[in-house]
């Protein structure tokens, strides 16, 4: 009888070892971790322990995701409620300041609008056809995490650009009629490379950018 025939027989006779328990005691297998030869019972216990550890890790990850989702919901709720009280662009600046300080724990950010005719304390910059000052920053159609060229960092953070190790760029856009128009940008700066490294997900940032864009468009004359 070859191995295939043995496998076939055991597959069609699941109670074989229940009727011949003495065989189980004499069987040995390599330990799944150490590789040492152990009894079948020890082998099964090791597998169960590994499975338990895997399930525990998965459960802890689910708990962490649930906490992150709860935090995201609370941040979104605060932003939406704050936006309802916005009557001017200066109010909008206050909402941004609170968002950056309380929800991100950052002390560096730049809010820039691309319409120089706006009468507000918000910093403005007129984009040109051959944009050079913010060629990277202004080109993003979706949120971006990572680094920016030094000349753009100097422009965005003139006083403390050298302290910034990573940034998050949140484009503020109008999508009226299906056309995308850049209205401005919010750039968050961090003194840590891991705060906004390129491996970070941008789903929540994009959600914030969409909310902030909607608030801004309501306030722009």
Secondary structure, 3 states (H helix, E strand, C coil): CCHHHHHHHHHHCCCHHHHCHHHHHHCEEECCCCCCEEEHHHHHHHHHHHHHHHHHHHHHHHHHHHHHHHHHHHHHHHHHHHHHCCCCHHHHHHHHHHHHHHHCCCCEEEEEECCCCCCCCCEECCCCCCCCCCCCHHHCCCCEEECCCHHHHHHHCCCCHHHCCEEEEEEEEECHHHCCEEEEEEEEEECCCCCCCCCCCCHHHHHHHHHHHHHHHHHCC
